[in-house]
Amino acid sequence: MAVARTRCVTLIGVTGHTVEVEADVGRGLAGTHLIGLLDTAISEARDRVRSALLNSRFGWPDARITVSLSPASLPKRGSIFDLAIAIAVLGAAGAVPAHRIAQPFFLGELGLDGRVRPVRGVLPAALAAARAGARTIVVPSLNATEAALVPELTVVPAESLAELVERLREDEPRRLPVAIAGPSPAPGDAPRAGESDGEDGRPRLDLRDVAGQATGRKALEVCAAGGHNLWMLGPPGTGKTMLAERLPTLLPPLEREQALEVTAIHSVAGTLPPDRPLLDRPPFVAPHHTATVAAVVGGGSGLVRPGAVSLAHQGVLFLDEAPEFSTGVLDSLRQPLESGQVTVARAAGTVTFPAQFMLVLAANPCPCGAAGMPGDRCHCTPTARRRYLARLSGPLLDRIDVKVRVARATRAELMADRHVAESSTTVAERVRSARERALNRLAGTPWRNNAEVGSAALHTDFRLPVRALTPLHRGLDLGTLSARGVDRVLRVAWTIADLAGKDRPDESDTSAALAMWLGAD
């Protein structure tokens, strides 16, 4: 009996860190001791591992067993260490060759009967293992396809502890055939993140379904082309939710690096669909208005988990009935909207999650929602109306690029629009072309779309002629436009010009962008 070593990964946020798992089976009073800044789930691993070994027909050493997870200063959480601890103990007891377990990474939770159960965060853990130079990683069989997204690794799926030990004793690890997500659907066929592409019998979302809202559809196209935030104001039943749900159908598929980043976030959060190991479409996240600040921006009393803003990374965050959200939740969105990430500080440490998303807000004009409807059946007082919409603070609305009023469509508008409404595929093609124009213009910069362009660059490298800026100067003089608003309008103007195939915005584009920012009809 001696010391055996193997490796595992601990996750802090969506970043994996290599952990060396050492087991010493030696003289002393019989017992099992786990050390290394552990949480409750790992402290309980001694009982799970012992029962798993005994029920897998392996002996439990009648000796003093010490398991160390190093570096000791790094927090370690979750049951992902069960399999590594069991293998290290078996190696120290001589049940498996110690040299065969030193280099591979072992991830997985153990059942009391020896089954290897799936765990969260396998993709970021596999990425961390690849960065550490690993060539082989052992994961639960249900997580194997997710781990196989990292091509540098030989993935060994494990159904049970007994089967894995037998393989370590006799055979070289088998390579798992890489079977990742199928080809991306065409633009216009994208469902919500985690939702099947029509296999469940639900119709696929299409912008053509929204009739009588030409202004709303145009605003959606502009936002998709430039990555802008959107606010829709209108009475119930006008199609605000339908428009928001169809915004992802206009966005291009995620690039490989983006898809891996988004998938890693959903893997850590435990929302990764079992039949879609790679999320290659922009996610759509719509939290309920009763959601807490921790649910929206991330947090938790123990293990810090990503919130809705991170789950919507590279996609769309939709807040329906936005004034019904608490003021704290709404104001907490301001920082991630500016920085593209959210930092959660707790006593145990600080965790940063990516949160680069398009924000879509929908609101009724008053608490009862009847204002502006035929007959004006609203009985809300002017004070109640002002108080209701005032929950959306000025600093938050100042970060919304496009504001649109959505009114009830007439019968004539509905009938006429059925023949001219474009499909998501048609609009998505224009969005793709506009994004390509922006990407070519922004080559050599850290930005990828107009919404990301820095303020300094807007007024230097991408400065517009004085004539094109006339509407903005007028707004500044009248006090209807803030300095931040000028930058927002300029970004939208560039997007409108890209959609029109222009080299740069002219006065008509800045006027249209200003109208969108002000929310003019």
Phi, psi and omega in degrees: 000139184205207180256135176234150183231147170211187186226152177215188182223136170250144183253128171242105190072236176248019180250129179267145178231134182290136178234129175269126181255115180248139177234131179239118176251108186214194182287156178133179179296129184300134180168167181238129183232124177251131182226153176128041177056068188255156173263183185297321182298322179283324178299327178282353183297332182302321181285320178295316182295317181298313180294322180296319179293315182294319180284350174262012177069032173249146179283150175259121185304130176273071185203181177276119182249123178241124179243123181244132176249113185239152007290141186293336183279352183270124179297140179232130185223151171095172182268010182295342183273354185306309185295318179296320179296315180298316181293321179296319178296317178296323178294318179293331179276355179085010181282335174227151179297125183297328183286341180279345184249359186288322186266321181296160172259139180239122180233138176152153175261143181257134168277164182295337179269004177097358177291148178260113186265152181291156180227165177277157171075026182292321181297307177298329177293319178294322177297320178294321178296319179296320178296330179280001177091011180291150175247341182227138176224133178255124183225163173302146185301327180287344177258001189296318182294325177295315179294331182290354174292343177265103190290343183285350188253145166271116185264125178250110179282139181238121176273321183210162180294319181298317180294321180293317179297319178299321179292322179292331180283328191240308193256157169288146180302135177278145177273133179282128174301131182285118179228085183264188184299149180291183182298148181296142176291159179292152176306138183100348181249016187273122174273187176291160176299129180087358181258140183290158184275049176096357181293337181274008178088352179283140180293146177286148182284141180213139181296337179298337181293339183270110182251147175080010181232062182298320179295317179295320179293322177295318178298321179296318180296317179297316180296319180294322183289327184249356182075031186272158175276154188224141173233125179245127180240126179178164181291166179298149175082011181266355176102018181297313180293320178300318178297313182299318182294336182266358177299316178299335180289346179265348184273146178289158176300154179290144172288167187304312182294320177297317180298319179296320180294315179296316180298321179298320179296313181291331177293316179296322181282348181079020181252012181284123180297138182296335181264003179225082183292340179235120177271101183255011175243148179302130181286157176233118184238128182228085180291154177288155185290351176271004182297144180274172178299318179297323180290331184272313184259350180107156178150207184135151182286329179249266178284121181283124182244154178293147178262191184297326181294329178277324176296335178269009181305131183066017180220221188235132172251118184248122176250098177280146185051053187305321179296345179282344176290153179293153180300323179297320178295314182295316181290335179291346180281342188297317182292312177295331177296327181277318189263340182077013176206164179228135181247124181252119181257129176227169181300327182281348181152182182242135181235134178245129178244143172292145182206064178257102189221165171263126181264129176237121178251140174231137183213148170278158181287345180202169181303321181275344178080001186270351181297135179085357178275159179304133181087347178048065183279008182287134178244013179287140178286156176305324179295318180295321179296314181297318181295323181297307182285340179291347176296335172274100188294157178302315178300327178288312180295335177294340179265005177264121185283322186234127177236133184221140175265126182253114183255164176295131180277144177281166179299320179297319179295319180297315181293318181291323185290337180299333185266343184245349181298130183270153179281165177299325181298317180295313181292321180298329178293319176294321177298317180298317179297317179296320178294325177294320177299315179295320181295321177294320180292326183268009179303136181087000176248166179281002185257152182239346175212171187295327182294341183267348186299134182289156183298317182299319181293327179298330184256003177235280183297325183245033181292138181266159176299157183301322182297321180292336182271358183305313179300326180287321177299321179295319179295323177294319180294324181278348181082010179272357185226131177266172179297319176294323178298324177301315180296318179298317180295319180298320180296317178295323179298319177297322179293317178299320178294321178297319178294329179273356179078022181270156177286327179204156181292147172248190185297324179294325179290316179292327177294317179295320179294321178295319178297321177293322181290322180283340182081027180288148179290000000 
